[in-house]
């Protein structure tokens, strides 16, 4: 019987071949499906690890599997494979809903309040992996992407979403970090690999963002890469340009119809925050929190791409 928050048979078949296989005798994995269901239950409900139901086995096994796969990049590789397969299966609309034959992505950020259980880790992290190696990323200052903002101790997730409200890539930062400084780092993370030969897809045709990303530096970066910008301009920037007269230059192009589709990233955040362990951060380590983000993103992609068999009366 498949319970709430657990993988269905069709979803399990989709990722079963992507999981690590058993090694030598004495180093056998516990049942992958049961453990992953335990990770998803904890992500959905936000319960402490020792409070996991007994049907998922020892909580130490579930936690250690999640911690290990967050550190070595297993969750991220599974997500990348799902994106590759979706793109290869339907290149005209897998990663995006085609509008004017463009591949458009949407950028935004969301703040996650950190629970008191997320505080207290040593400042120097114990795991340091390269950013482009498929593994976890740890803040260079060793503060585990935790900071102070109006809401108290918080983390911020900066993300790109496609037009089907699915997370593509993201970066975590302390909660007080601004959106605009993370604009380029998040875009640099976008690398959708192809099945077989070919360079990864890293340059969308259009990027949509709200007023927080309106700056000369960000717009110049998009022009250099040949990416169309649909970014709202705040009132103070408009007033400053008008005060300068001709020296202020022309206003940046803005397509209202395109901007309406930016709501996809808001819907993506809403999907993500259905998981209580994302809406509130409980993980002390940043790489484990990124693993929680990755496993929930995998579930979002599975729900969107896997068609469940219809029940016959």
Backbone bond lengths (Angstrom), bond angles and torsions (degrees), N, CA, C in turn:
res aa  C-N    CA-C-N  psi(-1)  N-CA   C-N-CA  omega(-1)  CA-C   N-CA-C  phi
1 X - - - 1.458 - - 1.526 109.04 -
2 X 1.324 115.92 128.80 1.454 121.20 178.79 1.520 108.69 -89.31
3 X 1.334 116.23 120.19 1.458 121.14 179.45 1.523 110.24 -90.66
4 X 1.323 113.71 171.63 1.460 118.94 177.93 1.525 109.77 -59.14
5 X 1.325 115.12 146.60 1.464 124.04 176.13 1.527 112.90 72.20
6 X 1.331 119.04 2.65 1.459 120.93 -178.95 1.517 110.30 -102.57
7 X 1.327 115.78 162.68 1.455 121.65 179.95 1.522 110.41 -72.24
8 X 1.319 115.98 135.75 1.460 120.01 172.58 1.530 109.14 -77.75
9 X 1.325 116.21 171.20 1.458 120.10 179.85 1.535 111.04 -61.45
10 X 1.320 116.91 -41.52 1.461 119.81 -180.00 1.520 111.68 -66.52
11 X 1.316 117.67 -39.21 1.460 120.26 178.45 1.525 111.25 -68.26
12 X 1.324 116.37 -39.11 1.459 119.66 178.58 1.526 111.01 -64.08
13 X 1.315 118.15 -41.99 1.464 120.24 178.04 1.524 111.68 -62.19
14 X 1.325 116.47 -28.46 1.464 120.65 -179.05 1.520 111.76 -68.42
15 X 1.320 118.26 -35.45 1.467 120.29 -174.01 1.525 113.04 -111.14
16 X 1.322 118.24 -5.01 1.471 119.96 -174.74 1.522 111.52 -58.07
17 X 1.328 117.04 -42.68 1.470 120.02 -177.66 1.520 112.64 -73.78
18 X 1.323 118.69 -9.88 1.459 121.72 -178.41 1.517 112.84 -91.56
19 X 1.317 117.42 -5.72 1.454 121.51 -174.92 1.520 110.96 -89.21
20 X 1.336 117.84 154.42 1.469 120.45 177.76 1.519 111.34 -60.12
21 X 1.323 115.44 143.44 1.465 121.48 179.94 1.516 109.11 -91.74
22 X 1.333 115.48 162.24 1.453 120.65 178.78 1.519 110.67 -66.17
23 X 1.313 115.49 145.21 1.456 120.71 -179.70 1.507 112.47 -97.60
24 X 1.308 115.39 -140.80 1.464 120.66 -177.56 1.526 110.29 -68.78
25 X 1.345 117.62 161.36 1.464 120.49 177.37 1.531 110.90 -57.59
26 X 1.314 115.44 138.56 1.455 120.57 -176.70 1.510 112.36 95.27
27 X 1.331 117.31 -12.91 1.455 121.04 178.82 1.507 111.66 -122.79
28 X 1.335 116.22 37.36 1.451 120.66 -176.61 1.528 110.47 -78.13
29 X 1.333 114.53 142.58 1.460 119.71 175.96 1.528 109.75 -77.32
30 X 1.321 115.57 147.09 1.461 119.23 166.44 1.527 108.67 -69.16
31 X 1.311 116.66 165.45 1.459 121.48 -174.96 1.523 110.69 -52.51
32 X 1.335 116.28 118.98 1.463 120.75 -175.80 1.522 111.77 -62.09
33 X 1.311 116.93 -43.33 1.464 119.17 -174.94 1.521 111.15 -63.73
34 X 1.315 117.44 -42.35 1.461 120.30 179.65 1.525 110.91 -64.02
35 X 1.315 116.27 -41.28 1.464 119.75 -179.02 1.525 110.88 -67.60
36 X 1.343 117.27 -43.90 1.471 119.97 179.94 1.523 110.29 -63.80
37 X 1.332 117.04 -38.93 1.456 119.18 176.23 1.528 111.18 -61.85
38 X 1.330 116.42 -35.50 1.463 119.48 176.31 1.513 111.90 -66.66
39 X 1.335 116.98 -40.13 1.469 120.35 177.13 1.526 110.16 -63.22
40 X 1.341 117.12 -43.14 1.461 120.42 179.69 1.529 111.45 -66.45
41 X 1.341 117.24 -37.36 1.462 119.65 177.73 1.514 110.20 -62.44
42 X 1.317 116.47 -44.57 1.464 119.38 179.42 1.520 111.14 -65.48
43 X 1.360 117.53 -39.91 1.461 120.34 179.43 1.524 111.04 -64.85
44 X 1.324 116.18 -37.70 1.465 119.66 -177.71 1.528 112.34 -73.95
45 X 1.318 117.00 -40.14 1.459 120.89 -173.41 1.527 112.93 -97.45
46 X 1.337 117.79 -25.58 1.453 120.35 -179.04 1.518 114.64 76.52
47 X 1.330 118.36 17.27 1.464 120.10 -178.80 1.526 109.52 -71.18
48 X 1.314 118.79 152.16 1.473 120.21 172.29 1.528 110.60 -60.05
49 X 1.312 115.88 149.73 1.465 119.65 -177.43 1.532 112.91 -54.93
50 X 1.333 120.21 -42.54 1.474 117.93 -179.75 1.521 114.09 -65.28
51 X 1.336 118.33 -14.22 1.458 121.17 -178.66 1.526 113.13 -93.73
52 X 1.328 117.94 9.98 1.465 119.84 176.83 1.526 110.32 -61.42
53 X 1.325 118.29 142.27 1.473 120.04 176.63 1.526 111.50 -60.08
54 X 1.307 115.45 150.17 1.464 120.75 -175.88 1.522 112.60 -64.68
55 X 1.329 117.65 -20.97 1.470 118.90 -177.65 1.523 112.40 -65.44
56 X 1.335 117.85 -15.44 1.464 120.61 178.52 1.521 112.76 -93.61
57 X 1.326 117.05 4.96 1.447 120.12 179.09 1.517 111.69 86.24
58 X 1.340 117.46 -171.89 1.461 120.41 -179.97 1.530 111.52 -59.17
59 X 1.326 117.07 132.31 1.464 119.55 -177.41 1.515 111.54 -64.02
60 X 1.355 117.04 -28.70 1.458 119.32 178.78 1.523 111.17 -62.94
61 X 1.347 117.06 -35.94 1.461 120.94 178.99 1.524 110.63 -66.50
62 X 1.323 116.77 -43.53 1.457 120.70 -179.37 1.520 110.35 -65.49
63 X 1.320 116.83 -45.33 1.464 120.07 -179.36 1.529 111.09 -64.36
64 X 1.317 116.63 -46.10 1.462 119.37 -176.84 1.528 111.51 -64.98
65 X 1.332 117.14 -37.20 1.468 119.91 176.99 1.534 109.72 -64.01
66 X 1.323 116.86 -44.08 1.468 120.40 178.96 1.521 110.39 -64.62
67 X 1.314 117.68 -42.22 1.464 120.32 179.65 1.523 111.15 -64.25
68 X 1.315 116.68 -43.60 1.471 120.03 -177.91 1.519 111.26 -67.00
69 X 1.323 117.68 -44.73 1.466 120.57 -178.96 1.525 111.34 -71.50
70 X 1.329 117.78 -24.64 1.468 119.56 173.14 1.517 110.71 -71.35
71 X 1.327 116.79 -34.74 1.468 120.70 -177.88 1.518 112.71 -77.79
72 X 1.333 118.21 -40.33 1.467 119.64 -175.51 1.521 113.71 -91.32
73 X 1.340 117.65 0.93 1.460 120.25 175.03 1.508 115.48 85.37
74 X 1.345 118.27 13.96 1.465 119.98 -179.70 1.520 111.32 -63.01
75 X 1.333 117.82 -45.52 1.457 119.93 179.10 1.525 110.97 -59.99
76 X 1.336 116.74 -42.88 1.466 119.65 -178.80 1.524 111.59 -66.09
77 X 1.322 117.05 -36.20 1.470 119.56 179.50 1.530 111.20 -69.08
78 X 1.313 117.29 -37.28 1.471 119.75 176.78 1.523 109.94 -63.11
79 X 1.326 116.74 -44.74 1.460 120.27 178.65 1.520 111.10 -61.89
80 X 1.340 117.10 -43.05 1.463 120.38 179.53 1.528 111.10 -62.20
81 X 1.333 117.42 -38.72 1.464 120.84 179.21 1.522 111.06 -66.42
82 X 1.323 117.56 -40.59 1.469 120.04 176.97 1.527 110.72 -61.64
83 X 1.325 117.80 -39.11 1.462 120.76 177.82 1.522 111.19 -67.10
84 X 1.325 116.94 -39.77 1.469 120.47 178.14 1.521 110.61 -62.54
85 X 1.331 116.85 -47.21 1.462 120.58 -178.42 1.527 111.38 -65.17
86 X 1.326 117.32 -38.09 1.461 119.62 178.60 1.519 110.69 -66.22
87 X 1.314 117.05 -38.88 1.460 120.81 179.60 1.519 111.07 -69.38
88 X 1.339 116.79 -38.62 1.462 119.48 -179.27 1.522 111.99 -73.68
89 X 1.334 116.80 -32.40 1.464 119.49 -177.80 1.517 112.35 -71.36
90 X 1.332 116.69 -32.95 1.464 120.46 -177.33 1.519 108.76 -146.23
91 X 1.326 118.54 77.21 1.461 120.71 -174.48 1.519 113.73 -63.96
92 X 1.329 118.74 -17.49 1.456 120.20 -179.36 1.523 113.19 -87.64
93 X 1.322 117.75 -6.40 1.456 116.42 -178.77 1.507 113.76 -167.29
94 X 1.324 118.63 21.67 1.447 120.64 -177.35 1.521 111.54 -76.98
95 X 1.321 117.28 -49.99 1.449 120.87 -177.23 1.508 112.61 -91.58
96 X 1.282 117.60 -5.64 1.455 119.47 -176.63 1.518 110.51 -159.19
97 X 1.286 115.65 161.09 1.452 120.89 170.25 1.519 106.41 -95.78
98 X 1.306 117.78 115.43 1.455 121.64 -171.08 1.524 111.44 -64.65
99 X 1.302 116.26 126.17 1.451 123.66 173.43 1.517 107.04 -127.90
100 X 1.342 116.38 113.99 1.466 120.68 -177.98 1.521 110.95 57.13
101 X 1.353 116.87 35.27 1.470 121.95 177.79 1.516 111.97 56.61
102 X 1.320 117.21 40.30 1.453 122.17 179.62 1.525 110.49 -118.92
103 X 1.337 114.42 146.49 1.459 120.03 169.48 1.524 106.71 -96.60
104 X 1.305 116.62 108.33 1.458 122.09 -176.20 1.522 109.75 -112.00
105 X 1.335 116.05 142.19 1.456 122.47 174.38 1.522 107.88 -126.20
106 X 1.319 115.40 160.08 1.455 122.16 -175.32 1.516 109.26 -127.30
107 X 1.321 116.27 135.68 1.457 121.33 -175.89 1.519 109.92 -116.57
108 X 1.323 115.34 143.37 1.457 121.12 176.27 1.530 107.44 -167.93
109 X 1.318 115.80 179.42 1.459 120.53 176.70 1.517 108.81 -139.20
110 X 1.320 115.77 160.84 1.450 121.25 176.94 1.522 108.12 -143.35
111 X 1.307 115.60 144.97 1.454 122.07 -178.87 1.522 109.79 -98.28
112 X 1.319 116.31 134.73 1.453 122.79 178.91 1.528 108.38 -115.90
113 X 1.295 116.12 117.31 1.472 120.32 178.58 1.522 109.05 -66.39
114 X 1.313 116.16 131.54 1.460 121.10 -179.48 1.524 110.07 -89.78
115 X 1.314 115.78 126.13 1.456 121.33 175.48 1.524 109.20 -69.20
116 X 1.321 116.09 160.41 1.467 118.94 178.99 1.529 111.68 -62.16
117 X 1.339 117.45 -24.00 1.465 119.69 177.27 1.526 111.79 -69.17
118 X 1.330 118.20 -18.88 1.460 120.82 179.66 1.519 112.22 -80.93
119 X 1.309 117.76 -14.14 1.462 121.21 -179.73 1.525 110.13 -92.03
120 X 1.313 115.23 164.37 1.457 120.18 174.20 1.507 115.60 101.42
121 X 1.329 119.05 -3.41 1.465 120.21 177.58 1.520 109.57 -72.45
122 X 1.314 116.74 151.35 1.458 120.21 176.11 1.522 109.26 -62.28
123 X 1.323 115.87 144.86 1.461 119.92 -175.73 1.520 111.91 -65.33
124 X 1.319 117.75 -33.56 1.459 119.00 -179.72 1.524 108.68 -86.11
125 X 1.332 118.82 112.29 1.468 120.49 -177.98 1.513 111.92 -67.91
126 X 1.350 115.00 152.99 1.462 120.27 -179.13 1.517 112.25 -91.81
127 X 1.326 118.80 -10.71 1.466 122.62 -178.35 1.519 108.21 -122.46
128 X 1.320 117.06 124.63 1.457 122.16 175.80 1.519 108.24 -133.60
129 X 1.294 116.95 110.56 1.454 122.60 -179.39 1.514 109.20 -122.99
130 X 1.337 117.66 149.02 1.469 119.68 179.41 1.504 111.83 -63.21
131 X 1.334 115.34 147.92 1.464 120.39 -175.68 1.514 111.83 -64.62
132 X 1.337 118.35 -37.03 1.452 121.40 -174.35 1.521 112.86 -96.72
133 X 1.317 117.69 12.97 1.453 120.16 -179.15 1.511 113.71 -92.38
134 X 1.337 116.96 5.76 1.447 119.77 -179.79 1.512 113.82 84.53
135 X 1.337 117.30 -0.20 1.447 119.99 -177.60 1.510 112.39 -101.85
136 X 1.328 114.92 -158.68 1.456 120.02 -176.69 1.515 110.19 -80.83
137 X 1.309 114.86 156.36 1.453 121.14 176.95 1.512 108.30 -117.26
138 X 1.316 116.36 131.91 1.448 121.30 -179.71 1.518 108.19 -116.33
139 X 1.323 116.94 139.04 1.443 120.67 -179.59 1.523 109.97 -58.50
140 X 1.346 116.21 138.69 1.453 120.78 -176.92 1.526 112.01 -62.46
141 X 1.349 117.54 -31.09 1.452 119.56 -179.36 1.529 111.87 -82.23
142 X 1.325 117.39 -1.12 1.445 120.99 174.56 1.512 114.72 71.74
143 X 1.333 118.63 20.57 1.455 120.56 -176.52 1.522 112.61 -103.40
144 X 1.299 117.32 16.49 1.463 122.67 167.79 1.527 113.66 60.05
145 X 1.332 117.77 30.10 1.474 122.21 176.93 1.522 112.03 55.69
146 X 1.302 116.72 37.44 1.461 122.52 175.61 1.516 109.01 -115.25
147 X 1.316 117.10 136.54 1.455 121.09 -179.99 1.507 111.21 -152.10
148 X 1.311 114.80 177.80 1.454 121.23 -178.76 1.521 109.80 -105.69
149 X 1.313 115.41 134.85 1.455 122.03 173.70 1.520 107.67 -141.82
150 X 1.312 117.42 -170.02 1.459 119.85 -178.91 1.525 111.87 -59.88
151 X 1.309 116.44 -29.43 1.457 119.90 -179.56 1.507 114.02 -84.38
152 X 1.322 117.81 2.70 1.454 120.79 -177.74 1.517 110.79 98.93
153 X 1.323 117.30 -142.41 1.455 122.61 -179.64 1.528 109.20 -75.14
154 X 1.328 116.88 117.11 1.466 120.50 -173.61 1.515 111.06 -140.85
155 X 1.328 114.35 160.42 1.464 123.71 168.35 1.518 107.67 -122.52
156 X 1.321 115.79 154.05 1.457 120.11 178.97 1.524 108.59 -123.07
157 X 1.325 115.40 138.28 1.459 122.51 178.04 1.523 107.75 -111.81
158 X 1.330 116.89 118.31 1.458 123.09 176.59 1.529 106.99 -100.42
159 X 1.324 117.33 125.25 1.459 119.14 -170.24 1.518 112.44 -138.21
160 X 1.336 113.87 157.67 1.454 123.92 168.14 1.524 107.60 -112.85
161 X 1.327 116.06 136.21 1.467 121.60 178.32 1.517 109.13 -128.84
162 X 1.329 116.09 149.39 1.461 119.47 175.43 1.521 109.52 -85.78
163 X 1.327 116.30 -177.93 1.460 120.12 -175.66 1.518 113.00 -76.27
164 X 1.322 117.51 -2.61 1.461 121.01 174.64 1.524 110.96 -103.15
165 X 1.336 115.50 19.15 1.468 122.57 174.15 1.522 112.21 60.68
166 X 1.348 116.18 42.62 1.459 121.09 177.23 1.519 108.99 -118.41
167 X 1.322 118.66 137.50 1.469 120.53 -179.79 1.519 111.31 -70.31
168 X 1.322 115.83 133.48 1.454 121.88 177.37 1.525 110.57 -98.41
169 X 1.332 117.22 -61.20 1.462 122.81 177.56 1.522 107.62 -141.84
170 X 1.321 115.55 165.09 1.456 120.07 178.57 1.523 109.56 -158.15
171 X 1.315 114.90 164.04 1.458 123.83 172.68 1.521 107.91 -136.33
172 X 1.312 116.62 143.20 1.459 120.71 175.42 1.518 109.66 -102.70
173 X 1.326 115.71 152.62 1.462 121.32 179.76 1.513 108.19 -153.80
174 X 1.336 117.82 166.38 1.472 119.34 172.38 1.525 111.02 -58.80
175 X 1.320 116.08 153.57 1.453 120.68 -171.79 1.511 114.66 -63.77
176 X 1.339 118.28 -25.21 1.460 119.67 -178.40 1.522 112.92 -86.73
177 X 1.331 118.02 -2.15 1.464 121.08 -178.63 1.523 109.76 -67.88
178 X 1.323 116.75 135.76 1.448 121.23 179.44 1.519 112.34 -72.57
179 X 1.320 116.10 163.27 1.462 121.26 -179.11 1.520 112.06 -76.96
180 X 1.328 117.09 -43.81 1.461 120.59 -173.69 1.533 113.24 -61.69
181 X 1.340 120.29 -41.98 1.474 118.63 178.33 1.528 114.29 -62.54
182 X 1.339 118.01 -20.67 1.457 121.23 -179.66 1.524 112.12 -93.99
183 X 1.322 117.17 3.28 1.461 121.51 -176.32 1.532 111.02 -61.36
184 X 1.320 117.02 -55.29 1.470 121.03 -178.49 1.526 111.61 -66.93
185 X 1.347 120.57 -46.58 1.468 118.74 178.87 1.521 114.43 -56.22
186 X 1.336 117.49 -37.66 1.463 119.35 179.92 1.527 110.04 -69.28
187 X 1.330 117.62 -43.25 1.464 119.79 179.53 1.523 111.43 -64.48
188 X 1.329 117.70 -34.01 1.462 120.44 178.86 1.517 111.91 -66.23
189 X 1.322 117.45 -20.26 1.465 120.91 179.06 1.524 112.68 -78.53
190 X 1.316 117.37 -16.47 1.470 120.49 -174.66 1.522 109.97 -73.37
191 X 1.320 116.34 106.84 1.461 123.07 178.58 1.529 107.92 -146.64
192 X 1.328 115.90 90.71 1.466 121.29 178.62 1.524 107.69 -89.29
193 X 1.315 115.86 105.96 1.461 119.99 -177.44 1.528 110.97 -70.05
194 X 1.305 114.84 156.56 1.462 121.68 179.64 1.519 110.04 -102.37
195 X 1.303 115.58 155.71 1.463 119.79 173.35 1.521 108.14 -78.47
196 X 1.306 116.34 118.07 1.456 120.11 -176.49 1.523 111.09 90.99
197 X 1.337 117.53 -160.38 1.469 120.28 -177.30 1.520 111.51 -71.41
198 X 1.306 114.79 162.65 1.459 120.51 179.14 1.521 111.35 123.57
199 X 1.310 114.98 148.74 1.452 120.05 179.27 1.528 110.47 -73.42
200 X 1.321 117.32 148.45 1.477 119.45 177.30 1.527 111.12 -61.68
201 X 1.307 115.21 152.07 1.461 120.77 176.04 1.522 107.86 -79.81
202 X 1.315 115.95 111.52 1.460 120.36 -176.25 1.524 112.88 -129.34
203 X 1.325 118.12 -2.64 1.465 120.30 -177.71 1.520 109.21 -125.64
204 X 1.327 117.72 97.51 1.474 119.52 177.00 1.517 110.77 -69.42
205 X 1.313 116.07 161.85 1.466 120.39 177.15 1.524 112.07 -75.88
206 X 1.334 116.24 -30.55 1.465 119.70 -176.71 1.522 109.47 -146.89
207 X 1.322 113.98 145.55 1.458 120.10 174.77 1.527 108.77 -126.36
208 X 1.326 115.89 134.97 1.458 121.42 178.92 1.521 109.34 -114.93
209 X 1.325 115.69 137.17 1.461 120.45 178.93 1.510 110.86 -153.12
210 X 1.318 116.12 163.17 1.454 119.68 179.74 1.527 110.49 -88.11
211 X 1.330 116.10 -169.78 1.464 121.08 -172.88 1.521 113.24 -64.08
212 X 1.329 117.54 -23.11 1.459 119.65 -178.15 1.525 112.56 -63.35
213 X 1.330 118.31 -21.09 1.461 122.14 -176.47 1.524 112.63 -102.10
214 X 1.327 117.32 8.04 1.455 120.44 -179.05 1.521 109.81 -84.06
215 X 1.312 116.04 103.56 1.464 121.77 175.46 1.520 108.29 -151.18
216 X 1.319 116.17 157.12 1.458 119.97 179.59 1.518 111.13 -62.66
217 X 1.329 116.37 -39.16 1.459 119.33 -179.48 1.515 112.45 -63.65
218 X 1.318 117.12 -43.93 1.461 120.26 179.97 1.517 111.76 -66.33
219 X 1.339 116.73 -41.76 1.469 119.41 179.45 1.526 110.84 -67.50
220 X 1.330 117.33 -37.07 1.469 119.96 177.85 1.523 110.66 -65.71
221 X 1.336 116.53 -38.31 1.462 119.98 177.82 1.525 110.68 -61.82
222 X 1.328 117.81 -42.43 1.458 120.70 179.49 1.533 110.91 -66.98
223 X 1.335 117.38 -37.95 1.471 119.29 178.59 1.522 110.82 -64.34
224 X 1.325 117.28 -41.02 1.471 119.83 179.70 1.523 111.23 -61.40
225 X 1.292 117.59 -33.72 1.464 121.22 -178.58 1.520 112.94 -92.20
226 X 1.329 117.70 -0.85 1.449 120.51 178.93 1.507 114.18 71.68
227 X 1.340 117.36 32.97 1.459 122.94 -179.37 1.523 108.47 -106.05
228 X 1.308 116.92 126.86 1.461 120.79 177.43 1.526 109.53 -70.61
229 X 1.324 115.39 139.34 1.459 120.69 -177.81 1.520 110.36 -108.77
230 X 1.318 116.03 128.96 1.460 122.06 169.62 1.519 106.15 -121.82
231 X 1.320 115.03 83.22 1.456 122.62 -174.81 1.524 108.35 -125.56
232 X 1.302 115.82 125.73 1.461 120.18 178.86 1.522 109.89 -66.61
233 X 1.334 115.28 148.00 1.460 121.10 -178.64 1.528 109.64 -108.84
234 X 1.331 118.27 127.74 1.467 119.74 -179.70 1.518 111.88 -68.33
235 X 1.316 115.70 160.89 1.459 121.63 -175.33 1.525 112.33 -63.86
236 X 1.338 118.14 -35.43 1.460 118.75 -177.84 1.521 111.83 -67.55
237 X 1.336 117.14 -34.75 1.466 119.05 176.96 1.524 111.12 -69.06
238 X 1.313 117.30 -37.24 1.461 120.26 176.61 1.527 110.79 -64.04
239 X 1.340 116.53 -45.06 1.457 119.84 -179.41 1.523 111.18 -64.90
240 X 1.313 117.74 -38.65 1.464 120.95 179.28 1.518 111.11 -64.82
241 X 1.330 117.72 -39.30 1.459 120.37 178.70 1.532 110.65 -66.54
242 X 1.323 116.77 -39.26 1.459 119.25 179.71 1.523 111.86 -67.50
243 X 1.324 117.55 -36.29 1.461 120.22 178.70 1.520 111.85 -63.11
244 X 1.326 116.69 -32.28 1.456 120.57 -178.34 1.527 112.72 -78.98
245 X 1.318 117.03 -10.01 1.459 119.52 178.90 1.517 111.41 67.80
246 X 1.340 115.26 -134.24 1.468 119.37 -179.88 1.522 111.94 -64.24
247 X 1.321 116.69 -30.93 1.470 119.28 -179.67 1.529 111.71 -66.10
248 X 1.324 116.62 -19.84 1.458 118.76 -179.98 1.517 114.26 -74.54
249 X 1.350 116.98 -14.95 1.454 120.27 178.67 1.520 112.81 79.18
250 X 1.307 114.24 179.98 1.461 120.21 179.77 1.528 110.58 -79.95
251 X 1.310 116.19 150.60 1.473 118.42 176.32 1.524 110.06 -68.30
252 X 1.332 117.96 146.96 1.468 119.79 178.60 1.519 110.72 -65.52
253 X 1.316 115.36 148.22 1.466 120.81 179.12 1.527 109.61 -64.01
254 X 1.315 115.65 141.93 1.463 120.85 -179.03 1.522 108.98 -146.59
255 X 1.324 116.44 123.49 1.466 123.04 -178.72 1.531 108.45 -107.29
256 X 1.330 116.49 109.50 1.460 120.48 -178.18 1.524 112.13 -64.39
257 X 1.328 116.64 -37.40 1.459 119.12 -179.96 1.524 110.88 -63.85
258 X 1.340 116.57 -41.78 1.457 119.71 177.05 1.527 111.23 -65.95
259 X 1.322 116.70 -38.74 1.462 120.20 -175.86 1.530 111.60 -64.18
260 X 1.327 116.59 -28.03 1.467 119.35 179.00 1.530 111.55 -60.95
261 X 1.326 116.61 -29.51 1.467 119.83 -178.30 1.523 112.52 -78.71
262 X 1.340 117.06 -3.48 1.463 119.34 175.99 1.526 111.69 -65.68
263 X 1.319 116.42 -15.53 1.466 119.58 178.84 1.523 112.15 -60.29
264 X 1.337 117.47 -15.21 1.469 119.83 179.54 1.524 111.17 -60.29
265 X 1.324 117.51 -38.10 1.460 119.22 -179.27 1.527 110.30 -71.73
266 X 1.319 117.77 -31.31 1.464 120.23 175.31 1.530 109.94 -66.79
267 X 1.330 117.01 -40.47 1.461 119.63 177.65 1.527 111.36 -67.83
268 X 1.323 116.16 -32.51 1.464 119.59 176.06 1.524 110.79 -63.77
269 X 1.336 116.61 -43.60 1.459 120.33 177.21 1.527 110.50 -61.61
270 X 1.329 116.74 -40.60 1.463 119.90 178.54 1.530 111.41 -61.66
271 X 1.337 116.71 -40.77 1.461 119.44 176.61 1.524 111.01 -62.93
272 X 1.318 115.60 -43.46 1.463 120.09 -177.61 1.521 111.06 -63.31
273 X 1.326 116.29 -41.56 1.460 119.33 -174.19 1.521 112.69 -82.43
274 X 1.336 117.64 4.28 1.451 119.32 165.94 1.527 110.39 -66.87
275 X 1.328 116.51 -19.85 1.458 122.33 177.11 1.528 107.90 -91.26
276 X 1.321 116.36 118.89 1.461 120.60 -174.14 1.525 112.39 -65.82
277 X 1.331 118.06 -27.93 1.457 120.34 178.53 1.524 111.90 -75.84
278 X 1.339 117.57 -7.15 1.461 121.98 172.01 1.518 109.83 -98.89
279 X 1.329 116.88 -44.36 1.462 120.27 178.59 1.519 111.07 -60.16
280 X 1.326 116.90 -38.19 1.463 122.80 174.03 1.521 107.61 -123.83
281 X 1.306 115.85 126.96 1.453 119.31 -178.71 1.531 109.95 -82.96
282 X 1.329 115.81 125.96 1.455 121.85 176.79 1.526 112.31 -111.61
283 X 1.336 117.90 -11.35 1.462 121.71 -174.87 1.519 110.00 -83.85
284 X 1.319 116.36 130.67 1.460 120.47 177.90 1.523 111.45 -68.75
285 X 1.315 116.53 -43.73 1.455 120.98 -174.75 1.520 111.00 -90.31
286 X 1.331 115.03 140.82 1.459 120.31 -179.53 1.519 111.34 -65.10
287 X 1.327 118.50 -38.01 1.464 119.53 -178.04 1.523 111.52 -68.20
288 X 1.345 117.72 -30.36 1.462 119.50 176.27 1.522 109.94 -73.74
289 X 1.335 117.81 -38.27 1.461 120.55 176.18 1.522 110.42 -62.90
290 X 1.353 117.36 -39.12 1.463 119.78 174.80 1.520 111.13 -63.92
291 X 1.332 117.28 -34.95 1.457 119.67 174.97 1.518 112.23 -64.77
292 X 1.340 116.95 -38.12 1.458 120.54 175.48 1.518 110.94 -63.71
293 X 1.334 116.87 -41.37 1.459 120.40 175.60 1.526 110.83 -61.92
294 X 1.339 116.65 -39.50 1.462 120.29 -177.10 1.528 111.53 -68.71
295 X 1.332 117.67 -44.84 1.462 119.13 -176.91 1.524 110.57 -68.41
296 X 1.316 118.45 -33.69 1.471 119.81 175.42 1.524 111.20 -72.01
297 X 1.343 117.02 -34.29 1.463 119.59 175.06 1.532 110.48 -64.73
298 X 1.333 117.03 -38.12 1.461 120.70 176.13 1.526 110.47 -59.14
299 X 1.323 115.97 -43.21 1.463 119.45 -179.67 1.528 111.24 -66.18
300 X 1.337 117.09 -36.80 1.469 119.96 176.87 1.521 109.96 -63.10
301 X 1.324 117.64 -43.57 1.467 120.99 179.33 1.524 111.45 -66.58
302 X 1.333 116.94 -39.34 1.460 119.23 178.95 1.523 111.27 -63.83
303 X 1.318 117.33 -42.07 1.459 120.50 179.26 1.524 111.82 -64.18
304 X 1.326 117.03 -27.86 1.455 120.41 -177.66 1.527 112.54 -86.78
305 X 1.332 117.54 -34.05 1.461 120.52 -171.60 1.523 113.92 -100.75
306 X 1.334 118.56 -23.42 1.458 121.05 -176.55 1.506 108.98 -93.88
307 X 1.306 115.93 122.72 1.458 122.05 177.14 1.522 108.99 -91.02
308 X 1.320 114.71 119.94 1.453 119.38 179.59 1.534 109.73 -75.55
309 X 1.330 117.69 142.52 1.478 119.78 178.67 1.529 109.98 -65.04
310 X 1.313 114.85 136.74 1.465 120.25 -179.08 1.517 109.42 -72.19
311 X 1.338 114.73 142.14 1.459 120.19 178.22 1.526 110.40 -80.14
312 X 1.302 115.08 131.09 1.471 120.35 178.10 1.512 109.47 -96.81
313 X 1.316 118.91 134.13 1.474 120.59 -179.98 1.513 111.32 -67.50
